[in-house]
Amino acid sequence: MNSKEKAVIYKDIKEITASKEIYIPMIIVPLIFVIVIPTIMIIGTHFSYQGGKMINGMDTLIKKLPMEYSKLSLQQLIITVGVDYMFPSLFLLIPIMASSIIGASSFVGEKEHKTLETLLYTPITMEELFRAKLLGVFIPSYIVSVISFLAFGIVINIGGFLYFSKLIFPNLKWLILIFYLVPGITLLGLTFTVLVSAKSKSFQEAQQVSGFIVVPVILLIVGQATGLFLLTNIILISIGTAVFIIDYILLKKLSSRFVSEKLI
């Protein structure tokens, strides 16, 4: 990475931190997903009678759990099912949200601020600009995911002490998620969004269109909640591998379109 690429990345990150319509959603959404909802689950488990109210509608999922889950108390079961099967799917919305919002502003923001043509006249090659734009979205998006991961871990480990008398987070599934699947999902979100934003006339238009990428994750969440399948480590690795293959295809497509005439 040379000084020109660093300058573009620095400019993009500075614009992100200065825009309320970008950084406020990236604070509120993770706050709800990794602090508010897990806290409600932990408190609700503690005050529900025998935890019974917390597992209504989850019978199909619980029946498919491995045998070792049968050794847990009902309260421990609720926490473990949440951590191992429900929250991993929900967590994937965070990197998609972050990369979509930042990616949408990456190119449409240049158009709206009338700086795209000026940027193209600077002494930077299209290949360097391409790398800088991708890293300028990927780095802050992944940082948001890592901070959310750490915050979620603190909340869940509080529950771990309450119900297990030990730390229960992170486990192997979450390590696969944060170090393998989340980077792939982040890259998928930003490449798809950049493809969309390059043709969009406004930030809101690019953000709305790129929002369709959350549909597969919502289906994943529904599949977990209904017990249609279990999100095992093998499935996570398989999904991550498939996502990286799609990333490669989209990046090749995006790089071929990344010419000044098409951007303008």
N, C-alpha and C positions, 0 to 999 in steps of 0.2 A: 504494500500500500504506500503510495507516494504522497507528497505534500498536497497535491491538487485534489486527490481523492479525500484526504483527511479534511480539507477545507470544505468540500461539498457536504461530507457527513456532519461536520460541526455545524454548518449552516442549517441543515435539515433538522438536527436535534434541537438547535436553538429555537427554530420556528415551532417545533412541537411543544416545547416547554412554555412558549409564549402564547399559545392558542388555547383558550378555555374550551372550545368545542372539541378539542383533541384530548387534552389531559384530564378533563373532568370525567368523561366516561371511563377512562382508563384507571381512575381512582375508585369510582362508585361501583362499577361492575365487579371487579375483583374483591372489593370490600364486602359485597353481598355474598358472593360465591364462596369465599375462603374464610370469612369471619362470622358474618351474621347467620347464614344457614347452618354451618357446623355448630355454632354456639346454641342455636335453637334445638338442634338434634341432641346435643349433650344435656342441656337443661331439661328438654322434654322427656328424655329417657329417665332422668333422675326422678322427675315428679309424676310420671305416668304410673298407674297401678300395674306393677309387674312388667312394665314396658309394653303391655299388650296393645295399647292404642297406637304404638309406633310401628307396628308391623302389619296393620290392616292393609290388605291389597298386595302384600309382598309374599304371600304363601307360596306361590309358584316358584319364585326366586329362591326362597329358603329351602324348599324341597330339593333343589338341584345343587345345593352347596356340598362341598367335600365332607367326608365323615368327621374330620377333626373339628368342624364347627359345632358338632353335637355336644362337645365337651364344654362349651361356653355357657355361661348363664345368659338369661334373656337380655339383660342390659348389655353384656359384653357382645352378644350376637348382633344387636342393633348397631353398636358402634363399629364392629368389624365389617358388617355388610356395607355400611355407609362408606367406610374408608376404602375397602377393597373393590367395591363394585359400583356404587352410585356416584361418588365424588370424582373418580378418575374421568368418567365421561363428561361430567359437568365442568370439570377443570379445563377440558379442551376448548371450551368456549372462550377462555381468556386469551390464549395466543391468537385465535382466529379474530377475536374482537380487536385486539391491539394492533395486529398486522393489517387488518382491514382499514381501521381508522387512519393509522399512520400512512399506509400505502396509498389510500385515497387522496391524502393531502400532498403526497410526494410529487405528483405530476400536475394534478388539477390545481394545487396550490400555486405552482409556478405559473400556470395559465391565468389564474384569478389575480395574481399579484403582478402580472405582466413582466415576469422575470425569466421566462423560459428561453426566449430568443437571446436575451443577454447572456444567459448561462451557456447557450450553444456557441456564442462568439468568444468565450473564454478559451485560453490555451489548454484545453483538456480534450482528449480523444473520446469518441463515443464509447469505446470499451471501458475506459477509466470512469466515465460518467455512469455507465451501466452498473459497474461494480459498486461505485460510491452510493448510488441511489438504493441498490439492494441492501447494502450494509447499513445505510442510514435508516432503513426501516427495520431490518432484522435485529440489530443490536438493541434498540430501546424496547422492541416488542418482546424479545427474549428476556430482557432484564425485568420487565413487568411480570412475566411468567415465573421467573426465579424468585422474585420478591413475594409473589402470591403463594408460591410453594412453601417458602419459609414461614410466612404468616399462617398458612393452613397447618403446617407442622406444629407450630406453637399451640394453636387452639386444640388440635387433636391430641397432643401429648398431655394437655391438661385433663382431657377426658380419659387418657390412658392411665394417669395417676389415680383418677377417681374410681375407675372400674377395673383396672388391671394391676394397679400398684407398680407400674413400670412404664417406660417409654415404648410406644407402639408405632412410632413414625420416625423416619421413612422405612418402608419395607421394599423388597425387590421390585414389586410391581410399580411403585411410585418412582423408583430410580430409573427404570426403563422408560416410564412416562416422561419424566422431566429431561432426561439426557438423550433420548432417542426419538420418541414420538413427538414431543413438543417442538423440537427444532424443525422436524419435517413438516408439521402442521403450520408452524410459523412461516416457513418458506412457501408452503402451498398458499396460505392466505395472502401473502404479500405479492407473489407472482400473479395470482389470479386477479388481485385488486389492481395491480399496476397495469395489467392488460386492459382492464375495464377503465381505469382512471385516465389512461392515455387517450381514450376516445370520448370521455365525459366532459361536459361543459362546466360542471360545478362540483364542489366537494360533496354536497348532499346527494347528487345524482350518482356519483361514483360509489358512495357509501351504501346507498340503497341497493344498487345492483350487486355489489360484492357481498351483501348480506345473505345471498342465496347459498353461500358456501357453508353456512351453519346447518343447513338441512340434514346432511349426513350425520352430524354430531347429535342433532336432536333425535334422529332415528336410533342412534346408538344408545342414547339415554332411555328412550322408550323401551328398547329391547332389554335393557338391564332391569328397568322397573317392573316389566311384565314377566320377567324370567324367561324370555325367549332364548337367551343364551347367556353364558357367563364370560365376563371379560378377563380371561386368563392371561398369564404372561406370554404364552405362545401367540395368542390372538393379538396382543399389543405389539409384539415384534413383527407379526405378519402385516398388521395394519401400517406400522411404521415403514416397513420395507416397500409396501405398495405406494405409500404416500411419497417416499423418496423417488420412486420410479416416475410417478406423475410429475413431481417437481422437476425432474430432469427434462421431461418432455416439454413442460411449460416454459422452462428456462431457455431451451433451444428455440422455441417458438418466439419467445419474448425478445431474445437477443437478435433474431433475424429481422424483427420489426423495429428494433431500436436504432433508427436512423433519423437524422435531423428533419428531413422532409416530412416523414410520417408523424413525428412528434408535433411539429408546428401545425 
